[in-house]
Amino acid sequence: MPVQNPLDYNVWDAMLGCCQKFTPKPSNTAKLKTALLSIWNDLTQEFIDKAILSFQKRLDFRVLLQLVDVLNTTVSLNTERTADIHH
């Protein structure tokens, strides 16, 4: 499988599911390539849009978690500095 970015996982998972339904199963690399190209060409724009939206939501959540971590670190550092000043 090629190197993937997180968006690819949605697409490859869907393609794998479709490929596993092929009867008969592709018996060589050329037939597998043909099957995957057929599946790829049949992916709807709606599916691609949903995959992008899902990725965007995960990305937004990760950014939010990093922001919370930065804020917690800042508050912790400021609290330590305040405590040091009062001692």
N, C-alpha and C positions, 0 to 999 in steps of 0.2 A: 504494500500500500504506500502511496506517495506520502511525503512529509505533509502534515496537515496543520492548518490553523483551526481554532475552535469552531469557526463557521463551517468548515468542511465536515465535521463530525455528523451534523444533521444530514447533510447531503449524502455522505458515504453510507450512513446507517440506512437511509431510505433506499439507496441503490442496492445495498447488500440484501435487504429484505426482498426487493423485486427480483434480484438475480437468483435468490434461493427458490423462488417460485417457478423458475424456468423448467420446462419439461420438454425434452430431456435436458439434463444439466450440460452446460458447455464442456466439451471433452478435451479441448486444447486451448492454447493461448489465443489463437486467432478467433475462435468461436466465443471465448470469454470477452475479448475486445469488442466483437460485434454486438454481443448481448449488452455490455455496459454502455456502448454508444447508443444503442436503441433506448435503453432506460434513460440515459442522460437526455436524449432528444425528447423523450416523453414527459420529463419533469415540467410541471406547469409553472407559469410565472407566479401564481398564487403560492405554490409550495416554496419557491425561492424567496418570495417576499416574507413569508412566515418564518423561514429559517433566518433571514436577516433581522427581522424584528426580535426573534428569540435571542439571537446573539447580542443585539443592542441592549436588551433588558439585562442579560447577564453582565455585559460590560458596564452598564450604568450601576448595577448593584456592586460590582467589584470596586468601582471608583468611589462609591459611597462608603464602602467598608474602609477603604484606604483613607478617606477623609476623616472618618470617625477615629481611626487609629492615630492619625496626625493630631487631631484635636485632643484626644486622650493623653497623648505624649506631652503636648504643650501644657495642658492643665496640670499634669503630674510634675513637670519641670518647674512650673510657676509655683506650685504648692511647696515643693522642696526648697526653692529659693526663699519663699516667704518664711518658711519654718527656720531656715538658716539665719535669716536676718533677725528674727525674734529671739534667738538663743544666744 
